[in-house]
């Protein structure tokens, strides 16, 4: 949630930055400022009435003590009038405060200066491209055909058991999944991320804390009877570990990693571009989350980008890094870099990671703060990234490493998989 003080102090620059998202920024900000002004007026009036009530109560006691019955009666009548005013002010203040909170929830994070202007993914900036795109042999197949040929992923059985978008991995396909998860976790813990195994369902407060709720697009699976949500990413439960927590400056940075299955409805996703592993309702992902001091978060973001790059280099996958434009930026992010690997058989780029700095946006919702050396309590910055999401990594590994004799496993992954080739 955008800090209210930031909107109060510099509304013009906030609107200018939010306009990169191509939303009705001025309307959103003015609505918040109007409600904030109304709330503050009501709060002032209520405080004044409460102070007057307290003052009169003391005076009434003095009047009775001094035998001033008439003066005491007049004061009591004034007290009744004040109580009636308080009775009307309290619900008005509560209602305005709720409206203000709802209005703040509708404003996305304010993009950083480095975020390019643009409305769609076509306007994202390619920051860097790395690796060599393989020249596949004649008769090469996309991963869904390879999965069937080598009997490693069964999309039809997954559809039978659950529905489309829930593949069944088996044999060496399941073993490669497990190998990738362990490999990613080991890479993350080796550079100081502490491993967690969080719940796969979260409550409403957790969803609001990291910005998944209110869920305008209806992309989260909800267990309605218990009002719980299946997680769309480990970011949600991991970041919520620190909800309503005040850290010490010496605790920072906090670095966490976790493997979880992820669940997304992906409503409205149809067509050939989502075939096979390209877009799923359930998929595996290893996440990295960081909590940083504000002055350190940009450097931390660059470290995360370098870390994901190193993993992709070791897997020998060609990839590119994109800086997302305002129109393609996630609701809670101040700046995001996407990683895409090249799928040689499909001849297209597939997103496998998003690395983002949320600055204080999530921390403000979470009430995630830290106390600095001078004893001042302030909001921390939160960051997260995929390291990595498995489905499209696996798709690219299968397609890019196919040979007439089978699918070669990258050297870095072989000790985890226990074999060198799928054949």
C-alpha positions as CSV (number, residue, x, y, z in Angstrom):
1,X,0.0,0.0,0.0
2,X,1.3,3.4,-1.0
3,X,2.3,5.4,2.1
4,X,-0.3,8.1,2.8
5,X,2.3,10.7,3.8
6,X,3.9,10.3,0.4
7,X,0.6,11.1,-1.3
8,X,0.0,14.0,1.0
9,X,3.5,15.6,0.6
10,X,4.0,15.1,-3.1
11,X,0.8,14.3,-5.0
12,X,1.9,15.7,-8.3
13,X,5.0,13.5,-8.6
14,X,3.1,10.5,-7.4
15,X,0.5,11.0,-10.1
16,X,3.2,11.6,-12.7
17,X,4.9,8.3,-11.8
18,X,1.6,6.4,-11.6
19,X,0.7,7.6,-15.0
20,X,3.4,5.2,-16.4
21,X,0.9,2.5,-15.5
22,X,-1.7,4.1,-17.7
23,X,-4.4,4.3,-15.0
24,X,-6.6,7.1,-13.8
25,X,-3.9,8.1,-11.4
26,X,-5.1,11.6,-10.6
27,X,-8.6,10.4,-9.8
28,X,-7.3,7.7,-7.5
29,X,-4.9,10.0,-5.6
30,X,-7.5,12.8,-5.3
31,X,-10.1,10.4,-3.9
32,X,-7.6,9.3,-1.3
33,X,-6.6,12.9,-0.4
34,X,-10.2,14.0,-0.1
35,X,-11.1,11.1,2.2
36,X,-8.0,11.7,4.2
37,X,-8.9,15.4,4.7
38,X,-12.5,14.4,5.7
39,X,-11.2,11.7,8.1
40,X,-8.8,14.2,9.8
41,X,-11.5,16.7,10.2
42,X,-13.8,14.2,11.8
43,X,-10.9,13.0,14.1
44,X,-10.2,16.6,15.2
45,X,-13.9,17.1,16.0
46,X,-14.1,13.9,17.9
47,X,-10.9,14.7,19.9
48,X,-12.3,18.1,20.7
49,X,-15.6,16.7,21.9
50,X,-13.8,14.0,24.0
51,X,-11.6,16.7,25.6
52,X,-14.7,18.9,26.4
53,X,-16.4,15.9,27.9
54,X,-13.5,15.2,30.1
55,X,-13.2,18.8,31.2
56,X,-16.9,19.0,32.0
57,X,-16.8,15.8,34.0
58,X,-14.1,17.4,36.2
59,X,-16.0,20.6,36.6
60,X,-19.2,18.8,37.6
61,X,-17.3,17.1,40.4
62,X,-16.1,20.5,41.6
63,X,-19.6,22.1,41.4
64,X,-21.1,19.3,43.5
65,X,-18.3,19.5,46.0
66,X,-18.9,23.3,46.4
67,X,-22.7,22.9,46.6
68,X,-23.2,24.7,43.2
69,X,-26.2,22.5,42.1
70,X,-27.4,24.8,39.4
71,X,-24.0,25.1,37.7
72,X,-23.6,21.3,38.0
73,X,-27.0,20.7,36.3
74,X,-26.1,23.1,33.4
75,X,-22.8,21.2,32.9
76,X,-24.5,17.9,33.0
77,X,-26.9,19.0,30.2
78,X,-23.9,20.2,28.1
79,X,-22.3,16.7,28.7
80,X,-25.4,15.0,27.3
81,X,-25.2,17.2,24.2
82,X,-21.5,16.3,23.7
83,X,-22.2,12.6,24.2
84,X,-24.8,12.8,21.4
85,X,-22.3,14.5,19.1
86,X,-19.7,11.8,19.9
87,X,-22.3,9.1,19.2
88,X,-22.7,10.6,15.7
89,X,-19.0,11.3,15.1
90,X,-17.7,7.9,15.9
91,X,-19.5,5.9,13.2
92,X,-18.9,8.7,10.7
93,X,-15.2,8.5,11.4
94,X,-15.2,4.7,11.2
95,X,-17.0,4.7,7.9
96,X,-14.6,7.4,6.4
97,X,-11.6,5.5,7.6
98,X,-12.8,2.3,6.0
99,X,-13.5,4.1,2.7
100,X,-10.0,5.6,2.9
101,X,-8.4,2.2,3.4
102,X,-10.4,0.8,0.4
103,X,-9.3,3.7,-1.8
104,X,-5.6,3.1,-0.8
105,X,-6.0,-0.6,-1.7
106,X,-6.9,0.4,-5.2
107,X,-3.7,2.4,-5.9
108,X,-0.9,0.2,-7.2
109,X,2.7,0.8,-6.2
110,X,4.5,3.9,-7.6
111,X,6.9,2.9,-10.3
112,X,10.6,3.8,-10.0
113,X,12.1,6.3,-12.4
114,X,13.9,3.5,-14.2
115,X,10.6,1.9,-15.2
116,X,10.0,2.6,-18.9
117,X,6.7,4.0,-20.0
118,X,4.5,1.7,-22.0
119,X,1.2,-0.2,-22.1
120,X,2.0,-3.8,-22.9
121,X,4.7,-6.4,-22.9
122,X,5.8,-5.1,-26.3
123,X,7.2,-2.0,-24.5
124,X,9.4,-3.9,-22.1
125,X,13.1,-3.1,-22.4
126,X,15.6,-5.9,-23.1
127,X,18.4,-5.3,-20.7
128,X,20.6,-8.2,-21.5
129,X,20.7,-11.4,-23.6
130,X,22.9,-14.3,-22.7
131,X,23.7,-17.8,-24.0
132,X,23.6,-19.4,-27.5
133,X,20.3,-20.4,-29.0
134,X,20.7,-24.1,-30.0
135,X,20.4,-25.3,-33.6
136,X,18.0,-28.2,-33.2
137,X,18.3,-31.4,-35.4
138,X,15.7,-32.1,-38.1
139,X,12.5,-33.5,-36.7
140,X,12.8,-31.8,-33.4
141,X,9.7,-31.7,-31.2
142,X,8.0,-29.3,-28.8
143,X,8.1,-30.5,-25.2
144,X,4.6,-31.8,-25.1
145,X,5.5,-34.3,-27.9
146,X,8.8,-35.2,-26.2
147,X,6.9,-35.8,-22.9
148,X,4.7,-38.3,-24.7
149,X,7.5,-39.9,-26.6
150,X,9.6,-40.6,-23.5
151,X,6.6,-41.1,-21.2
152,X,7.7,-38.5,-18.6
153,X,4.7,-36.2,-18.4
154,X,1.1,-37.2,-19.0
155,X,-1.2,-34.3,-19.7
156,X,-4.2,-36.5,-20.4
157,X,-4.0,-38.4,-17.1
158,X,-3.7,-35.1,-15.2
159,X,-6.8,-33.9,-17.0
160,X,-8.6,-37.0,-16.0
161,X,-7.6,-36.7,-12.4
162,X,-8.2,-33.0,-12.0
163,X,-8.5,-31.0,-15.2
164,X,-6.5,-29.1,-17.8
165,X,-3.5,-27.4,-16.5
166,X,-2.6,-30.1,-13.9
167,X,0.0,-32.4,-15.5
168,X,1.1,-35.7,-14.1
169,X,4.9,-36.1,-14.0
170,X,6.2,-39.7,-13.9
171,X,9.4,-41.7,-14.1
172,X,12.4,-39.6,-15.2
173,X,10.1,-36.6,-15.6
174,X,9.3,-36.7,-11.9
175,X,12.9,-37.2,-11.0
176,X,14.0,-34.2,-13.1
177,X,11.3,-32.1,-11.3
178,X,12.7,-33.2,-7.9
179,X,16.3,-32.6,-9.1
180,X,15.5,-29.0,-10.2
181,X,13.8,-28.2,-6.9
182,X,16.8,-29.5,-4.9
183,X,19.3,-27.8,-7.2
184,X,17.5,-24.4,-6.9
185,X,17.3,-24.7,-3.1
186,X,20.9,-25.7,-2.8
187,X,22.0,-22.7,-5.0
188,X,19.9,-20.3,-2.8
189,X,21.0,-21.6,0.6
190,X,24.7,-21.6,-0.6
191,X,24.5,-17.8,-0.9
192,X,22.8,-17.2,2.5
193,X,19.1,-17.7,2.0
194,X,17.5,-19.6,4.9
195,X,15.2,-22.4,3.7
196,X,11.6,-22.6,4.9
197,X,8.7,-25.0,4.2
198,X,5.6,-22.8,4.6
199,X,1.8,-23.7,4.5
200,X,0.3,-24.0,1.1
201,X,-2.9,-22.2,2.1
202,X,-3.1,-18.7,3.7
203,X,-5.8,-16.7,5.4
204,X,-7.3,-13.4,4.2
205,X,-4.9,-11.2,6.3
206,X,-1.9,-12.8,4.6
207,X,-3.5,-12.2,1.1
208,X,-4.0,-8.5,1.9
209,X,-0.6,-8.3,3.5
210,X,1.3,-9.0,0.3
211,X,-1.2,-7.5,-2.1
212,X,-2.9,-10.5,-3.6
213,X,-6.1,-9.4,-2.1
214,X,-8.4,-7.8,-3.0
215,X,-8.2,-10.2,-6.0
216,X,-9.8,-8.2,-8.8
217,X,-9.0,-10.7,-11.5
218,X,-10.2,-13.7,-9.5
219,X,-7.0,-15.6,-10.1
220,X,-6.7,-17.2,-6.6
221,X,-8.3,-20.5,-5.7
222,X,-10.3,-20.0,-2.5
223,X,-11.6,-22.6,0.0
224,X,-14.8,-20.8,0.6
225,X,-16.0,-22.8,3.6
226,X,-12.9,-21.9,5.6
227,X,-12.1,-18.6,3.9
228,X,-8.6,-19.8,3.0
229,X,-6.6,-19.3,-0.2
230,X,-4.3,-21.6,-2.1
231,X,-1.0,-19.8,-2.5
232,X,-0.1,-18.4,-5.9
233,X,3.6,-18.2,-4.9
234,X,5.7,-18.9,-1.8
235,X,6.2,-15.1,-1.6
236,X,2.8,-14.9,0.2
237,X,3.4,-17.2,3.3
238,X,7.1,-16.4,3.5
239,X,6.7,-12.6,3.6
240,X,3.8,-12.9,6.0
241,X,6.1,-14.5,8.5
242,X,7.1,-10.9,9.3
243,X,3.6,-9.4,9.4
244,X,3.2,-7.1,12.4
245,X,6.9,-7.6,13.3
246,X,9.4,-5.0,14.3
247,X,12.9,-6.1,13.4
248,X,16.2,-4.8,14.6
249,X,18.5,-3.2,12.1
250,X,21.0,-5.9,13.0
251,X,18.5,-8.5,11.8
252,X,18.7,-7.1,8.3
253,X,19.0,-8.3,5.6
254,X,16.6,-11.2,6.0
255,X,17.0,-13.7,3.2
256,X,14.5,-16.6,2.8
257,X,13.9,-19.3,0.2
258,X,11.2,-21.9,-0.1
259,X,9.9,-24.5,-2.5
260,X,6.1,-24.8,-2.8
261,X,3.5,-25.8,-5.4
262,X,1.7,-22.8,-6.7
263,X,-1.9,-22.5,-7.7
264,X,-3.3,-20.0,-10.2
265,X,-6.7,-20.1,-11.9
266,X,-5.2,-18.3,-15.0
267,X,-8.7,-17.3,-16.0
268,X,-9.0,-16.4,-19.7
269,X,-5.8,-18.2,-20.7
270,X,-6.5,-20.1,-23.9
271,X,-4.8,-20.9,-27.2
272,X,-1.7,-22.6,-28.6
273,X,0.7,-20.4,-26.7
274,X,-0.4,-22.0,-23.4
275,X,-0.1,-25.6,-24.5
276,X,1.8,-28.1,-22.5
277,X,3.9,-26.6,-19.7
278,X,3.6,-23.1,-20.9
279,X,0.8,-22.2,-18.5
280,X,-0.5,-24.3,-15.7
281,X,-3.0,-24.1,-12.8
282,X,-0.6,-26.0,-10.5
283,X,3.2,-25.7,-10.8
284,X,6.3,-26.0,-8.7
285,X,8.5,-23.0,-7.9
286,X,11.4,-22.1,-5.7
287,X,11.2,-18.5,-4.4
288,X,13.7,-16.1,-2.8
289,X,12.5,-13.3,-0.5
290,X,14.5,-10.5,1.0
291,X,13.8,-7.8,3.7
292,X,16.2,-4.9,3.4
293,X,16.8,-1.4,4.7
294,X,15.5,1.1,2.2
295,X,19.0,2.4,1.3
296,X,20.1,-1.2,0.5
297,X,17.2,-2.6,-1.5
298,X,18.3,-1.5,-5.0
299,X,21.7,-3.2,-4.5
300,X,19.9,-6.3,-3.2
301,X,17.7,-6.3,-6.3
302,X,20.9,-6.4,-8.5
303,X,22.3,-9.2,-6.4
304,X,19.1,-11.2,-6.9
305,X,19.3,-10.6,-10.7
306,X,22.9,-11.8,-10.7
307,X,22.0,-14.9,-8.7
308,X,19.2,-16.0,-11.1
309,X,21.5,-15.3,-14.0
310,X,24.2,-17.6,-12.5
311,X,21.7,-20.4,-12.2
312,X,20.5,-20.1,-15.8
313,X,24.1,-19.9,-17.0
314,X,24.9,-23.2,-15.2
315,X,21.8,-24.8,-16.7
316,X,23.2,-23.7,-20.1
317,X,19.9,-22.1,-21.1
318,X,19.8,-19.0,-23.4
319,X,18.0,-16.2,-21.7
320,X,17.2,-12.6,-21.7
321,X,16.4,-10.0,-19.0
322,X,13.7,-7.5,-19.5
323,X,12.8,-4.4,-17.4
324,X,9.0,-4.2,-17.4
325,X,7.2,-1.1,-18.5
326,X,4.6,0.6,-16.4
327,X,1.7,-1.0,-18.1
328,X,3.1,-4.6,-17.6
329,X,4.3,-4.0,-14.1
330,X,2.7,-6.0,-11.3
331,X,0.3,-4.2,-9.0
332,X,2.6,-4.3,-5.9
333,X,5.9,-3.8,-7.6
334,X,8.0,-0.6,-7.9
335,X,10.3,-2.2,-10.5
336,X,10.5,-5.7,-12.0
337,X,13.0,-7.6,-14.1
338,X,11.7,-10.6,-16.0
339,X,13.9,-13.5,-17.1
340,X,12.9,-15.4,-20.2
341,X,14.5,-18.5,-21.6
342,X,14.4,-19.4,-25.3
343,X,12.4,-22.4,-26.3
344,X,14.1,-23.6,-29.4
345,X,11.3,-26.0,-30.6
346,X,8.6,-23.4,-30.1
347,X,10.9,-20.6,-31.3
348,X,9.7,-18.2,-28.6
349,X,10.8,-16.7,-25.3
350,X,9.2,-18.1,-22.1
351,X,9.1,-16.3,-18.8
352,X,10.7,-18.2,-15.9
353,X,11.3,-15.6,-13.3
354,X,10.3,-12.2,-12.1
355,X,12.6,-10.3,-9.7
356,X,10.9,-7.3,-8.0
357,X,11.5,-4.6,-5.5
358,X,8.3,-3.6,-3.7
359,X,10.0,-0.9,-1.6
360,X,7.6,-0.1,1.3
361,X,4.4,-1.1,-0.5
362,X,4.0,-4.6,1.1
363,X,5.7,-3.6,4.3
364,X,3.1,-0.8,4.8
365,X,0.3,-3.4,4.4
366,X,2.1,-5.9,6.6
367,X,3.2,-3.3,9.3
368,X,6.7,-4.8,8.7
369,X,9.1,-2.4,10.3
370,X,12.6,-2.2,11.8
371,X,14.2,-0.1,14.5
372,X,17.4,1.6,13.4
373,X,20.5,2.3,15.6
374,X,19.0,5.6,16.7
375,X,15.8,3.9,17.9
376,X,13.6,5.2,15.1
377,X,11.0,2.7,13.8
378,X,10.4,2.8,10.0
379,X,9.1,0.6,7.2
380,X,11.4,-2.0,5.6
381,X,11.7,-2.8,1.9
382,X,10.6,-6.2,0.6
383,X,11.9,-8.0,-2.5
384,X,11.2,-11.3,-4.1
385,X,12.1,-13.4,-7.1
386,X,11.6,-16.8,-8.7
387,X,14.7,-19.0,-8.5
388,X,13.2,-20.6,-10.3
389,X,9.7,-21.5,-11.7
390,X,9.9,-25.1,-13.0
391,X,7.4,-25.6,-15.8
392,X,9.0,-23.5,-18.5
393,X,12.5,-24.3,-17.3
394,X,11.7,-27.9,-17.9
395,X,10.1,-27.1,-21.2
396,X,13.2,-25.4,-22.4
397,X,15.5,-28.1,-21.0
398,X,13.6,-30.8,-22.9
399,X,13.4,-28.9,-26.2
400,X,16.8,-27.4,-26.3
401,X,18.7,-30.5,-25.3
402,X,16.9,-33.1,-27.5
403,X,19.2,-35.2,-29.7
404,X,18.5,-38.3,-31.9
405,X,19.6,-40.4,-29.0
406,X,17.5,-38.8,-26.3
407,X,17.3,-35.7,-24.1
408,X,20.6,-34.7,-22.5
409,X,20.6,-33.5,-18.9
410,X,22.8,-30.4,-18.2
411,X,26.0,-31.2,-16.4
412,X,25.0,-29.1,-13.3
413,X,21.8,-31.1,-12.9
414,X,23.2,-34.6,-13.5
415,X,24.3,-35.2,-9.8
416,X,20.7,-34.3,-8.7
417,X,18.9,-36.3,-11.4
418,X,21.1,-39.4,-11.1
419,X,21.3,-39.8,-14.9
420,X,22.7,-38.1,-17.9
421,X,20.0,-38.7,-20.5
422,X,16.3,-39.3,-20.9
423,X,15.8,-42.0,-23.6
